[in-house]
């Protein structure tokens, strides 16, 4: 059982920080413990506590938002949770308390924050269902693909610039949709009911950024897919030599 646990731990480390994991395994790391290049194994740190609070705040947001109890309090929870995304990393680096748990939790909490905003908007009917399905499905597809690639290369695919642009567009779009301002007059270009603003239904400005994010997200998925297939092909060719 312990060997399986160690193997799983090693795999996770390779996925979130392959260079740091390899240098720690080989005992060649020269960076101080608690830095990004040499994360500690501490659990109870200020940065990790803030990351955990982000999860709690996102759940509180979702409950308040979909129940229409207090939209402003819900939005405040979401805004504070979004702020902690920047805060926990800064604190961890400045206090030299970067940990493996934090490196694993941080990207997961980022997706939780994004998904709760998406689900909240979908439940209240302020976001087309197809957008929510696309965003969540795309992340699931890339996540499964990343796990499958571990068989051929431990190092994850490098993040592409358009992927960062996609995240920024979607996050800004979802946050603006949560606020609901400013409202744009519909363009009336299409008759599809699932394309607010482009049809005859008014929508908040955020929907424009969401549409742009969906386009960039599709491009990003294609780039990662192509890169993943190339990694698999190169690995198989190497095994055949």
HULINNOR-V344045 format. One line per field, one symbol per residue. phi: phi as a letter, one per 40 degrees, with the letter a starting at -180 (. if undefined). burial: + if it has 24 or more other C-alpha atoms within 12 Angstrom, else -. A space follows every 50 residues. Layout:
BEGIN
phi=???
burial=???
END
This chain:
BEGIN
phi=.cccccccccccccccacccccccccgbcbccchcccaccbcbcbccccc ccccccccccdccccccfcacccccccccccccccccccccccccfbcbc cccccdcccccccccccccdccccgcbddccccccccccccccccccccd cbaccccccccccccdcccccccccccccgbccbcccgcbbcccbdgccc bcacddccccdcccccccccccccccccccccccccccccc
burial=----------++++++++-++--+---------+++++++----++++++ +++++-++++++++++----+--++-++++++-++-+++-+++--+++++ +++++++-++++++++++++++---+++-+++-+++-++--++-+++-++ -++++++----++--++-+++++++++++---------------++++-- -+++++++++++++++++-++--++-++--++---------
END
